[in-house]
């Protein structure tokens, strides 16, 4: 019923928009709705005032790694906390020392001027130390006092102990928590009260609790469920005499006794994103909220070697809005929007994002654009099904003149940057970061050859097998059908674009349908053999070069294009400008910003710019230079930042040789987009193939229906 109501509401909206095509923005700006989105971005319609979080970031506690006696050697010292102490940022470290034949730990506090002071000496080595200093100088330490070993040899923490030491090092209390409880954070409010957050591994709940500083008695006050959603984004700080939390939607003052929160600085209707760079994941360490609602927050890497002191405040901005509409915004784009808005004096990019009901949002956007309205910029992850019609009707702006005017040279970027939506010399879409690069490989024993297959070879081999298997894990029959068809411009000869005719009665189409039906992963509880797998292109360490494929006996089997196998460019990251936009210059200013050196240098995945790619590769080389190794953890990231380890992959210099880099670049050069004009036909095929997959129609019957539906479409387009 809810879905039906949603569709009715959508249709009414579409009718109203179409009827009001002549009434422009002045009448559209009377209503306003806001929807929280990923990475602190938001959706907003008809907004007249815009607010932005102004941020000032200062790098502090930048510890080098050259000196073996300094912090961060990975052998002697361990970062155990960062906080505001007596008004200023400090870091706490445990330093391993030898006392005779014994190995013990000394606890130090480090200040910004580089000075340090010993807080506690010769404590027993324990895994997972964390520390906090109250404003009187008493030290709280908590650690995992019980550790067991899982079947695969990984350490599993089973018990937590909290200890307090007075300002002169005397023991005050020791409190042992339950076997399934972890302490995440500890804070002291301005009036001296102590609070902590506890995580229950059994119930997956977080609790805000009070701590008696005299005897260590812990009193649970309220569940994190009542003050934060999702829970994995909850961090503890202070707001005067009250505690406070940072969640994915902003900062809140918390009434711990009642379990309620009051907003103090909201991320909604801003483009704020947390600090991040290529190699560092910054974790909130401590924050304090001032009376005027501004926030000062401390961030640090997990090792403590890179730290940031950040000041945030919200201000009204007087800039021309540029609306960018998407479905789910990736972290790179979110950071670049924030960076653009912080630096640009004329325009502010407003991101309309929505995590649910993508089809409804895409359909509504299409109607808005058709009626002369809609956002200034659209992103491919939302609108890819509608692009063929939009290109046909001239709804997208040709960006070629903008490139020429801006002096941006196409040859300075990989072909995928401009290839997704292109018609000869006209460029209608730009992918400023690596789009989804799709490819598949199969075991050579399945094919009986190391040669890349064509479509006939692949389906014949699969249909001749007797075993019950799936082709690609997680791809049901409809999705597998698209995998087999999406690269071919002629649907394997079944469509003749010049004559405007089609014929889906061919035997090959029936064989493709049968292959998709037999080898789709359709949710069976039975564990089945998986014959093929996706190839990895996100970074150079995971790239499956020819030598690796040969060693593993793997053969590239897709994406299959009319002339062979190629990596397919998806339009997920492609941006286009609405030809109806009244702010085309502002929209282009943002897109060109994304193509600039600053944004390209911040790419996490493969950048679009060739120069940025070379820098990106050198940064990866530095990670594994001089015999160093890069470890990729596999398992579950616990709320305290540690891992419940199930495995790991180690990368070294052998994984990033000149030969691998060159082959990776060749793959990027060869990457090509799937045909745009076949998208409507693929939609028809998927719809009709459902009757074959459920057994209600034969392949011949489906082929006939598809032909009858596609033929009028081809004739209409001639």
C-alpha positions as semicolon CSV with decimal commas, in nm:
position;residue;x (nm);y (nm);z (nm)
1;X;0,000;0,000;0,000
2;X;0,284;0,237;0,085
3;X;0,446;0,176;-0,254
4;X;0,115;0,235;-0,437
5;X;0,065;0,563;-0,252
6;X;0,419;0,664;-0,342
7;X;0,358;0,597;-0,711
8;X;0,026;0,790;-0,705
9;X;0,196;1,084;-0,537
10;X;0,474;1,070;-0,795
11;X;0,231;1,069;-1,086
12;X;0,044;1,364;-0,940
13;X;0,373;1,548;-0,902
14;X;0,460;1,471;-1,265
15;X;0,121;1,596;-1,389
16;X;0,154;1,917;-1,191
17;X;0,508;1,973;-1,314
18;X;0,409;1,916;-1,676
19;X;0,109;2,148;-1,642
20;X;0,322;2,419;-1,489
21;X;0,602;2,406;-1,745
22;X;0,564;2,774;-1,812
23;X;0,575;2,877;-1,449
24;X;0,936;2,905;-1,351
25;X;1,134;2,900;-1,031
26;X;0,950;3,179;-0,851
27;X;0,645;2,958;-0,806
28;X;0,847;2,643;-0,736
29;X;1,026;2,792;-0,439
30;X;0,726;2,798;-0,207
31;X;0,772;2,444;-0,070
32;X;1,068;2,296;0,108
33;X;1,166;1,946;0,213
34;X;1,494;1,814;0,340
35;X;1,631;1,459;0,331
36;X;1,958;1,360;0,498
37;X;2,200;1,194;0,260
38;X;2,530;1,011;0,255
39;X;2,845;1,183;0,379
40;X;2,647;1,470;0,534
41;X;2,496;1,575;0,201
42;X;2,128;1,649;0,165
43;X;1,831;1,685;-0,065
44;X;1,643;2,013;-0,077
45;X;1,374;2,158;-0,305
46;X;1,289;2,523;-0,341
47;X;1,529;2,649;-0,076
48;X;1,590;3,024;-0,068
49;X;1,854;3,049;0,207
50;X;2,168;2,838;0,227
51;X;2,394;2,771;0,521
52;X;2,740;2,622;0,519
53;X;2,978;2,491;0,780
54;X;3,295;2,697;0,769
55;X;3,590;2,486;0,878
56;X;3,946;2,568;0,972
57;X;4,188;2,276;0,998
58;X;4,534;2,277;1,152
59;X;4,774;1,983;1,136
60;X;4,919;1,897;1,479
61;X;5,125;1,611;1,623
62;X;5,279;1,510;1,290
63;X;5,521;1,239;1,395
64;X;5,790;1,134;1,147
65;X;5,909;0,780;1,092
66;X;6,273;0,833;0,995
67;X;6,422;0,825;1,344
68;X;6,418;0,478;1,499
69;X;6,403;0,633;1,844
70;X;6,101;0,851;1,769
71;X;5,733;0,772;1,794
72;X;5,578;0,557;1,524
73;X;5,857;0,309;1,470
74;X;5,590;0,044;1,520
75;X;5,826;-0,135;1,758
76;X;5,841;0,067;2,077
77;X;5,555;0,310;2,109
78;X;5,176;0,287;2,097
79;X;4,926;0,571;2,056
80;X;4,656;0,532;2,325
81;X;4,454;0,855;2,305
82;X;4,419;1,221;2,209
83;X;4,212;1,476;2,400
84;X;4,169;1,827;2,532
85;X;4,358;1,846;2,863
86;X;4,342;2,165;3,065
87;X;4,228;2,348;2,754
88;X;4,486;2,224;2,503
89;X;4,526;1,918;2,278
90;X;4,754;1,643;2,411
91;X;4,838;1,290;2,308
92;X;4,888;0,988;2,533
93;X;5,142;0,722;2,442
94;X;5,259;0,398;2,597
95;X;5,633;0,346;2,549
96;X;5,787;0,001;2,576
97;X;6,105;-0,008;2,782
98;X;6,339;-0,273;2,919
99;X;6,393;-0,279;3,295
100;X;6,656;-0,542;3,349
101;X;6,524;-0,854;3,180
102;X;6,162;-0,736;3,201
103;X;5,963;-0,555;2,933
104;X;5,725;-0,293;3,077
105;X;5,538;0,016;2,959
106;X;5,569;0,379;3,061
107;X;5,275;0,615;2,993
108;X;5,354;0,967;2,866
109;X;5,154;1,277;2,783
110;X;5,285;1,472;2,480
111;X;5,212;1,841;2,425
112;X;5,207;2,042;2,104
113;X;5,547;2,197;2,170
114;X;5,703;1,848;2,162
115;X;5,758;1,823;2,537
116;X;5,645;1,516;2,726
117;X;5,582;1,415;3,086
118;X;5,577;1,067;3,233
119;X;5,244;0,983;3,397
120;X;5,299;0,624;3,500
121;X;5,598;0,391;3,497
122;X;5,654;0,019;3,469
123;X;5,301;-0,100;3,407
124;X;5,235;-0,455;3,293
125;X;5,219;-0,507;2,913
126;X;4,860;-0,553;2,802
127;X;4,696;-0,549;2,456
128;X;4,477;-0,263;2,346
129;X;4,566;0,011;2,595
130;X;4,348;0,326;2,583
131;X;4,392;0,629;2,809
132;X;4,223;0,947;2,931
133;X;4,340;1,228;3,161
134;X;4,087;1,411;3,374
135;X;4,141;1,782;3,433
136;X;4,302;1,720;3,774
137;X;4,569;1,498;3,621
138;X;4,432;1,155;3,718
139;X;4,489;0,889;3,454
140;X;4,228;0,635;3,344
141;X;4,353;0,329;3,155
142;X;4,141;0,055;3,005
143;X;4,264;-0,251;2,824
144;X;4,171;-0,603;2,721
145;X;4,251;-0,820;3,019
146;X;4,121;-1,141;2,861
147;X;4,230;-1,258;2,518
148;X;4,155;-1,591;2,352
149;X;4,255;-1,733;2,016
150;X;4,010;-1,802;1,738
151;X;4,040;-2,117;1,521
152;X;4,229;-1,923;1,255
153;X;4,481;-1,791;1,508
154;X;4,342;-1,437;1,538
155;X;4,325;-1,272;1,880
156;X;3,972;-1,225;2,017
157;X;3,922;-0,980;2,307
158;X;3,701;-1,122;2,579
159;X;3,726;-0,889;2,881
160;X;3,797;-0,523;2,960
161;X;3,954;-0,376;3,275
162;X;3,938;-0,007;3,376
163;X;4,196;0,136;3,619
164;X;4,236;0,484;3,767
165;X;4,563;0,633;3,889
166;X;4,587;0,959;4,084
167;X;4,797;1,261;3,979
168;X;5,103;1,117;4,157
169;X;5,059;0,766;4,014
170;X;4,881;0,601;4,307
171;X;4,619;0,337;4,224
172;X;4,265;0,457;4,298
173;X;4,043;0,173;4,173
174;X;4,022;-0,121;3,935
175;X;3,695;-0,218;3,769
176;X;3,649;-0,527;3,553
177;X;3,363;-0,521;3,302
178;X;3,158;-0,814;3,179
179;X;3,314;-1,048;2,921
180;X;3,104;-0,906;2,637
181;X;3,147;-0,535;2,717
182;X;3,399;-0,288;2,577
183;X;3,472;0,070;2,683
184;X;3,480;0,295;2,378
185;X;3,537;0,647;2,514
186;X;3,570;0,836;2,843
187;X;3,501;1,207;2,897
188;X;3,480;1,461;3,181
189;X;3,234;1,753;3,170
190;X;3,320;2,104;3,288
191;X;3,168;2,040;3,631
192;X;3,384;1,729;3,685
193;X;3,135;1,451;3,612
194;X;3,269;1,144;3,427
195;X;3,091;0,968;3,142
196;X;3,179;0,677;2,919
197;X;3,031;0,479;2,632
198;X;3,006;0,102;2,659
199;X;2,957;-0,138;2,369
200;X;2,790;-0,475;2,420
201;X;2,925;-0,732;2,175
202;X;2,637;-0,961;2,263
203;X;2,345;-0,722;2,201
204;X;2,533;-0,485;1,963
205;X;2,411;-0,191;2,175
206;X;2,598;0,120;2,285
207;X;2,529;0,273;2,624
208;X;2,604;0,613;2,768
209;X;2,702;0,554;3,131
210;X;2,808;0,754;3,433
211;X;3,135;0,672;3,614
212;X;3,195;0,732;3,984
213;X;3,550;0,878;4,000
214;X;3,599;0,749;4,357
215;X;3,511;0,380;4,336
216;X;3,470;0,318;3,963
217;X;3,102;0,227;3,984
218;X;2,947;0,234;3,634
219;X;2,580;0,328;3,595
220;X;2,411;0,281;3,257
221;X;2,208;0,592;3,173
222;X;2,067;0,560;2,822
223;X;2,104;0,345;2,516
224;X;2,287;0,487;2,219
225;X;1,986;0,384;2,012
226;X;1,792;0,676;2,160
227;X;2,051;0,938;2,070
228;X;2,219;0,823;1,750
229;X;2,135;0,645;1,428
230;X;2,330;0,473;1,287
231;X;2,519;0,370;1,598
232;X;2,855;0,326;1,431
233;X;2,876;0,704;1,390
234;X;2,848;0,792;1,759
235;X;3,141;0,969;1,929
236;X;3,153;1,127;2,274
237;X;3,248;1,484;2,368
238;X;3,138;1,760;2,605
239;X;2,915;2,066;2,594
240;X;2,981;2,265;2,909
241;X;2,838;2,073;3,206
242;X;2,673;1,816;2,980
243;X;2,806;1,541;2,764
244;X;2,761;1,556;2,386
245;X;2,768;1,321;2,091
246;X;2,880;1,348;1,732
247;X;2,671;1,139;1,492
248;X;2,647;1,114;1,116
249;X;2,406;1,408;1,114
250;X;2,587;1,650;1,345
251;X;2,671;1,745;1,704
252;X;2,419;1,720;1,987
253;X;2,410;1,814;2,353
254;X;2,283;1,516;2,554
255;X;2,070;1,498;2,865
256;X;2,210;1,170;2,993
257;X;1,948;1,121;3,263
258;X;1,658;1,150;3,017
259;X;1,833;1,002;2,715
260;X;1,748;1,299;2,493
261;X;1,956;1,518;2,266
262;X;1,940;1,878;2,146
263;X;2,098;1,981;1,815
264;X;2,390;2,221;1,841
265;X;2,557;2,201;1,497
266;X;2,380;2,008;1,222
267;X;2,543;1,869;0,907
268;X;2,205;1,878;0,730
269;X;2,184;2,137;0,452
270;X;2,563;2,164;0,440
271;X;2,832;1,988;0,241
272;X;3,062;1,926;0,538
273;X;3,273;1,610;0,517
274;X;3,515;1,470;0,769
275;X;3,888;1,510;0,695
276;X;4,034;1,235;0,481
277;X;4,320;1,182;0,239
278;X;4,452;0,901;0,025
279;X;4,625;0,706;0,297
280;X;4,472;0,822;0,625
281;X;4,143;0,742;0,793
282;X;4,094;1,006;1,060
283;X;3,903;0,902;1,372
284;X;3,735;1,156;1,606
285;X;3,927;1,166;1,937
286;X;3,763;1,443;2,140
287;X;3,545;1,749;2,084
288;X;3,391;2,037;2,275
289;X;3,091;2,251;2,187
290;X;3,095;2,622;2,274
291;X;2,798;2,830;2,387
292;X;2,769;2,988;2,041
293;X;2,728;2,643;1,883
294;X;3,074;2,628;1,725
295;X;3,272;2,307;1,768
296;X;3,638;2,228;1,818
297;X;3,728;1,870;1,735
298;X;4,046;1,661;1,741
299;X;4,107;1,396;1,474
300;X;4,387;1,141;1,455
301;X;4,492;0,846;1,247
302;X;4,475;0,504;1,412
303;X;4,852;0,517;1,472
304;X;4,848;0,875;1,600
305;X;5,110;0,997;1,355
306;X;4,878;1,235;1,172
307;X;4,641;1,459;1,367
308;X;4,415;1,754;1,297
309;X;4,265;2,026;1,514
310;X;3,948;2,154;1,349
311;X;3,715;2,444;1,425
312;X;3,362;2,441;1,277
313;X;3,086;2,700;1,270
314;X;2,775;2,743;1,056
315;X;2,720;3,061;0,857
316;X;2,465;3,182;0,606
317;X;2,614;3,197;0,258
318;X;2,524;3,450;-0,009
319;X;2,617;3,265;-0,326
320;X;2,443;3,146;-0,640
321;X;2,322;2,787;-0,584
322;X;2,412;2,512;-0,831
323;X;2,194;2,204;-0,779
324;X;2,357;1,864;-0,831
325;X;2,120;1,569;-0,809
326;X;2,243;1,215;-0,748
327;X;2,138;0,896;-0,577
328;X;2,421;0,812;-0,336
329;X;2,723;1,043;-0,335
330;X;3,067;0,883;-0,305
331;X;3,315;1,012;-0,050
332;X;3,551;1,164;-0,311
333;X;3,275;1,374;-0,468
334;X;3,145;1,474;-0,125
335;X;3,487;1,602;-0,022
336;X;3,531;1,790;-0,348
337;X;3,190;1,958;-0,312
338;X;3,296;2,070;0,033
339;X;3,631;2,195;-0,094
340;X;3,469;2,384;-0,384
341;X;3,213;2,549;-0,157
342;X;3,480;2,654;0,090
343;X;3,695;2,820;-0,177
344;X;3,454;2,949;-0,443
345;X;3,329;3,304;-0,386
346;X;3,044;3,301;-0,640
347;X;2,875;2,959;-0,639
348;X;2,765;2,702;-0,382
349;X;2,694;2,345;-0,493
350;X;2,378;2,205;-0,335
351;X;2,371;1,825;-0,348
352;X;2,034;1,656;-0,365
353;X;2,090;1,293;-0,270
354;X;1,860;1,013;-0,167
355;X;1,952;0,665;-0,049
356;X;1,613;0,504;-0,132
357;X;1,357;0,504;-0,413
358;X;1,613;0,569;-0,686
359;X;1,366;0,480;-0,963
360;X;1,107;0,728;-0,838
361;X;1,366;1,005;-0,802
362;X;1,508;0,935;-1,149
363;X;1,161;0,936;-1,306
364;X;1,069;1,261;-1,133
365;X;1,398;1,420;-1,243
366;X;1,331;1,314;-1,601
367;X;0,986;1,476;-1,594
368;X;1,126;1,795;-1,441
369;X;1,393;1,825;-1,709
370;X;1,142;1,750;-1,987
371;X;0,923;2,033;-1,855
372;X;1,209;2,284;-1,861
373;X;1,309;2,256;-1,497
374;X;1,521;2,017;-1,290
375;X;1,867;2,031;-1,131
376;X;2,166;2,201;-1,290
377;X;2,386;1,889;-1,281
378;X;2,286;1,523;-1,290
379;X;2,501;1,223;-1,200
380;X;2,502;0,896;-1,389
381;X;2,433;0,678;-1,088
382;X;2,081;0,822;-1,084
383;X;1,987;0,884;-1,447
384;X;2,161;0,620;-1,661
385;X;1,834;0,455;-1,779
386;X;1,704;0,792;-1,902
387;X;2,016;0,912;-2,080
388;X;1,929;0,773;-2,429
389;X;1,602;0,969;-2,434
390;X;1,765;1,279;-2,288
391;X;2,038;1,272;-2,554
392;X;1,779;1,223;-2,827
393;X;1,575;1,521;-2,707
394;X;1,874;1,750;-2,653
395;X;1,824;1,769;-2,278
396;X;2,199;1,761;-2,200
397;X;2,444;2,041;-2,268
398;X;2,732;1,980;-2,510
399;X;3,042;2,032;-2,296
400;X;3,295;2,044;-2,580
401;X;3,289;2,425;-2,611
402;X;3,333;2,457;-2,234
403;X;3,641;2,233;-2,244
404;X;3,792;2,437;-2,524
405;X;3,714;2,768;-2,355
406;X;3,867;2,648;-2,027
407;X;4,182;2,521;-2,197
408;X;4,123;2,166;-2,074
409;X;4,283;1,919;-2,314
410;X;4,113;1,584;-2,367
411;X;4,451;1,415;-2,421
412;X;4,555;1,499;-2,064
413;X;4,296;1,251;-1,934
414;X;4,220;0,883;-1,984
415;X;3,956;0,813;-2,251
416;X;3,698;0,700;-1,993
417;X;3,681;1,062;-1,871
418;X;3,483;1,174;-2,176
419;X;3,356;0,851;-2,336
420;X;3,045;0,755;-2,140
421;X;2,799;0,991;-2,314
422;X;2,958;1,104;-2,638
423;X;2,844;1,159;-2,994
424;X;3,134;1,221;-3,228
425;X;3,294;1,550;-3,126
426;X;3,017;1,631;-2,881
427;X;3,076;1,543;-2,516
428;X;2,767;1,528;-2,298
429;X;2,914;1,373;-1,985
430;X;3,242;1,387;-1,794
431;X;3,372;1,129;-1,542
432;X;3,623;1,317;-1,324
433;X;3,710;1,008;-1,118
434;X;3,745;0,644;-1,207
435;X;3,401;0,511;-1,295
436;X;3,295;0,156;-1,227
437;X;3,522;-0,054;-1,447
438;X;3,347;-0,383;-1,512
439;X;3,522;-0,702;-1,621
440;X;3,498;-1,073;-1,561
441;X;3,731;-1,371;-1,569
442;X;3,670;-1,745;-1,572
443;X;3,872;-2,055;-1,489
444;X;4,047;-2,189;-1,798
445;X;3,934;-2,542;-1,712
446;X;3,574;-2,431;-1,774
447;X;3,656;-2,307;-2,123
448;X;3,912;-2,577;-2,196
449;X;4,136;-2,304;-2,339
450;X;4,339;-1,997;-2,246
451;X;4,183;-1,803;-2,536
452;X;3,934;-1,526;-2,465
453;X;3,588;-1,651;-2,574
454;X;3,333;-1,491;-2,803
455;X;2,964;-1,503;-2,712
456;X;2,891;-1,825;-2,906
457;X;3,185;-2,006;-2,747
458;X;3,092;-1,893;-2,397
459;X;2,724;-1,994;-2,409
460;X;2,800;-2,324;-2,583
461;X;3,058;-2,418;-2,321
462;X;2,823;-2,329;-2,036
463;X;2,522;-2,509;-2,183
464;X;2,727;-2,824;-2,245
465;X;2,816;-2,852;-1,875
466;X;2,606;-3,074;-1,651
467;X;2,692;-2,941;-1,305
468;X;2,462;-2,718;-1,100
469;X;2,658;-2,390;-1,076
470;X;2,632;-2,011;-1,092
471;X;2,826;-1,794;-1,332
472;X;2,882;-1,486;-1,114
473;X;2,813;-1,484;-0,743
474;X;2,531;-1,245;-0,654
475;X;2,410;-1,201;-1,015
476;X;2,058;-1,336;-1,062
477;X;1,927;-1,445;-1,402
478;X;1,814;-1,095;-1,506
479;X;2,150;-0,944;-1,408
480;X;2,344;-1,222;-1,580
481;X;2,137;-1,170;-1,894
482;X;2,243;-0,805;-1,894
483;X;2,609;-0,907;-1,843
484;X;2,589;-1,119;-2,159
485;X;2,419;-0,847;-2,366
486;X;2,526;-0,503;-2,245
487;X;2,852;-0,471;-2,444
488;X;2,712;-0,538;-2,789
489;X;2,574;-0,252;-2,995
490;X;2,372;-0,487;-3,219
491;X;2,254;-0,727;-2,946
492;X;2,470;-0,993;-3,120
493;X;2,324;-0,920;-3,464
494;X;1,960;-0,918;-3,357
495;X;1,924;-0,542;-3,419
496;X;2,000;-0,364;-3,748
497;X;2,012;0,006;-3,671
498;X;2,052;0,117;-4,033
499;X;1,744;-0,071;-4,152
500;X;1,554;-0,010;-3,830
501;X;1,471;-0,378;-3,788
502;X;1,522;-0,657;-3,535
503;X;1,486;-1,033;-3,501
504;X;1,503;-1,201;-3,159
505;X;1,388;-1,540;-3,287
506;X;1,746;-1,646;-3,350
507;X;1,890;-1,952;-3,181
508;X;2,166;-1,749;-3,016
509;X;1,912;-1,539;-2,826
510;X;1,742;-1,856;-2,698
511;X;2,082;-1,993;-2,589
512;X;2,164;-1,671;-2,404
513;X;1,828;-1,687;-2,225
514;X;1,890;-2,047;-2,124
515;X;2,243;-1,964;-2,003
516;X;2,112;-1,680;-1,786
517;X;1,837;-1,904;-1,648
518;X;2,066;-2,195;-1,563
519;X;2,359;-1,997;-1,425
520;X;2,188;-1,707;-1,248
521;X;2,248;-1,684;-0,873
522;X;1,880;-1,678;-0,777
523;X;1,905;-1,706;-0,400
524;X;1,913;-2,083;-0,357
525;X;2,013;-2,193;-0,008
526;X;2,235;-2,456;-0,164
527;X;2,600;-2,357;-0,197
528;X;2,689;-2,377;-0,566
529;X;3,014;-2,368;-0,756
530;X;3,089;-2,023;-0,900
531;X;3,248;-2,042;-1,245
532;X;3,354;-1,680;-1,299
533;X;3,442;-1,374;-1,091
534;X;3,462;-1,000;-1,126
535;X;3,798;-0,849;-1,209
536;X;3,941;-0,581;-0,981
537;X;4,037;-0,236;-1,108
538;X;3,997;-0,011;-0,805
539;X;4,369;0,021;-0,739
540;X;4,696;-0,107;-0,870
541;X;4,754;-0,357;-0,591
542;X;4,437;-0,549;-0,679
543;X;4,482;-0,537;-1,055
544;X;4,491;-0,888;-1,204
545;X;4,769;-0,857;-1,456
546;X;4,838;-1,116;-1,728
547;X;5,110;-1,290;-1,526
548;X;4,871;-1,336;-1,233
549;X;4,592;-1,465;-1,456
550;X;4,826;-1,709;-1,626
551;X;4,954;-1,834;-1,292
552;X;4,601;-1,878;-1,160
553;X;4,469;-2,032;-1,482
554;X;4,217;-1,750;-1,541
555;X;4,086;-1,617;-1,872
556;X;3,910;-1,285;-1,940
557;X;3,553;-1,361;-2,048
558;X;3,388;-1,017;-2,039
559;X;3,264;-0,764;-2,077
560;X;3,196;-0,900;-2,426
561;X;3,179;-0,635;-2,698
562;X;3,118;-0,694;-3,067
563;X;3,494;-0,701;-3,131
564;X;3,606;-0,893;-2,821
565;X;3,659;-0,853;-2,447
566;X;3,717;-0,508;-2,296
567;X;3,685;-0,343;-1,959
568;X;3,349;-0,165;-1,955
569;X;3,309;0,191;-1,832
570;X;2,991;0,243;-1,632
571;X;2,842;0,595;-1,615
572;X;2,814;0,587;-1,235
573;X;3,046;0,885;-1,185
574;X;2,956;1,074;-1,503
575;X;2,828;1,430;-1,460
576;X;2,617;1,618;-1,715
577;X;2,469;1,967;-1,730
578;X;2,096;2,013;-1,780
579;X;2,047;2,217;-2,098
580;X;1,763;2,401;-1,918
581;X;1,993;2,520;-1,642
582;X;2,006;2,890;-1,568
583;X;2,343;2,838;-1,398
584;X;2,544;2,663;-1,669
585;X;2,855;2,867;-1,596
586;X;2,843;2,774;-1,230
587;X;2,777;2,410;-1,314
588;X;3,075;2,405;-1,548
589;X;3,293;2,586;-1,296
590;X;3,231;2,298;-1,053
591;X;3,290;2,023;-1,311
592;X;3,612;2,189;-1,428
593;X;3,718;2,215;-1,063
594;X;3,681;1,835;-1,041
595;X;3,916;1,799;-1,338
596;X;4,177;2,026;-1,179
597;X;4,499;1,921;-1,013
598;X;4,375;1,975;-0,657
599;X;4,071;1,748;-0,691
600;X;4,250;1,489;-0,902
601;X;4,530;1,462;-0,648
602;X;4,270;1,374;-0,383
603;X;4,140;1,070;-0,569
604;X;4,117;0,750;-0,368
605;X;4,047;0,527;-0,666
606;X;4,223;0,566;-0,999
607;X;4,213;0,935;-1,104
608;X;4,103;1,050;-1,448
609;X;4,403;1,275;-1,515
610;X;4,720;1,120;-1,653
611;X;4,946;1,341;-1,443
612;X;4,745;1,265;-1,131
613;X;4,764;0,894;-1,217
614;X;5,145;0,906;-1,218
615;X;5,145;1,077;-0,878
616;X;4,889;0,824;-0,751
617;X;5,113;0,538;-0,859
618;X;5,419;0,692;-0,695
619;X;5,227;0,731;-0,370
620;X;5,144;0,360;-0,385
621;X;5,507;0,278;-0,456
622;X;5,614;0,473;-0,149
623;X;5,380;0,261;0,063
624;X;5,582;-0,052;-0,015
625;X;5,927;0,097;-0,080
626;X;6,243;-0,021;0,097
627;X;6,101;-0,360;0,182
628;X;5,791;-0,228;0,357
629;X;5,466;-0,421;0,329
630;X;5,106;-0,304;0,310
631;X;4,860;-0,519;0,503
632;X;4,493;-0,536;0,408
633;X;4,280;-0,666;0,695
634;X;3,978;-0,890;0,639
635;X;3,712;-0,923;0,906
636;X;3,488;-0,700;1,114
637;X;3,587;-0,350;1,227
638;X;3,484;-0,318;1,592
639;X;3,348;0,010;1,738
640;X;3,676;0,078;1,920
641;X;3,865;0,080;1,589
642;X;4,019;-0,267;1,630
643;X;3,960;-0,569;1,405
644;X;3,795;-0,902;1,466
645;X;4,040;-1,056;1,223
646;X;3,947;-1,337;0,983
647;X;4,237;-1,295;0,744
648;X;4,471;-1,053;0,573
649;X;4,645;-0,985;0,243
650;X;4,999;-0,852;0,229
651;X;5,125;-0,640;-0,062
652;X;5,488;-0,559;-0,136
653;X;5,708;-0,413;-0,411
654;X;5,644;-0,714;-0,636
655;X;5,279;-0,608;-0,664
656;X;5,358;-0,272;-0,826
657;X;5,631;-0,331;-1,083
658;X;5,681;-0,117;-1,395
659;X;5,526;-0,397;-1,602
660;X;5,212;-0,406;-1,387
661;X;5,178;-0,026;-1,399
662;X;5,210;-0,025;-1,777
663;X;4,953;-0,303;-1,817
664;X;4,715;-0,122;-1,583
665;X;4,747;0,195;-1,794
666;X;4,684;-0,003;-2,112
667;X;4,366;-0,143;-1,956
668;X;4,249;0,209;-1,873
669;X;4,331;0,328;-2,225
670;X;4,130;0,039;-2,369
671;X;3,828;0,078;-2,137
672;X;3,513;0,166;-2,325
673;X;3,153;0,249;-2,237
674;X;2,868;0,011;-2,305
675;X;2,642;0,136;-2,586
676;X;2,393;0,395;-2,466
677;X;2,132;0,342;-2,734
678;X;2,074;-0,021;-2,638
679;X;1,963;0,067;-2,282
680;X;1,587;0,092;-2,367
681;X;1,604;-0,239;-2,554
682;X;1,782;-0,408;-2,265
683;X;1,504;-0,287;-2,036
684;X;1,247;-0,452;-2,265
685;X;1,445;-0,776;-2,278
686;X;1,478;-0,792;-1,899
687;X;1,106;-0,736;-1,853
688;X;1,002;-1,006;-2,099
689;X;1,271;-1,254;-1,997
690;X;1,110;-1,276;-1,653
691;X;0,838;-1,496;-1,808
692;X;1,103;-1,733;-1,941
693;X;1,285;-1,749;-1,610
694;X;0,964;-1,832;-1,420
695;X;0,866;-2,095;-1,678
696;X;0,549;-1,930;-1,809
697;X;0,685;-1,874;-2,162
698;X;0,929;-2,049;-2,393
699;X;1,239;-1,884;-2,535
700;X;1,066;-1,862;-2,875
701;X;0,764;-1,690;-2,721
702;X;0,982;-1,440;-2,538
703;X;1,182;-1,373;-2,854
704;X;0,862;-1,300;-3,045
705;X;0,731;-1,058;-2,779
706;X;1,067;-0,880;-2,759
707;X;1,073;-0,841;-3,138
708;X;0,721;-0,701;-3,141
709;X;0,808;-0,448;-2,870
710;X;1,150;-0,342;-3,001
711;X;1,045;-0,302;-3,368
712;X;0,814;-0,001;-3,307
713;X;1,086;0,157;-3,092
714;X;1,337;0,126;-3,378
715;X;1,091;0,263;-3,631
716;X;1,004;0,557;-3,409
717;X;1,370;0,647;-3,373
718;X;1,448;0,655;-3,746
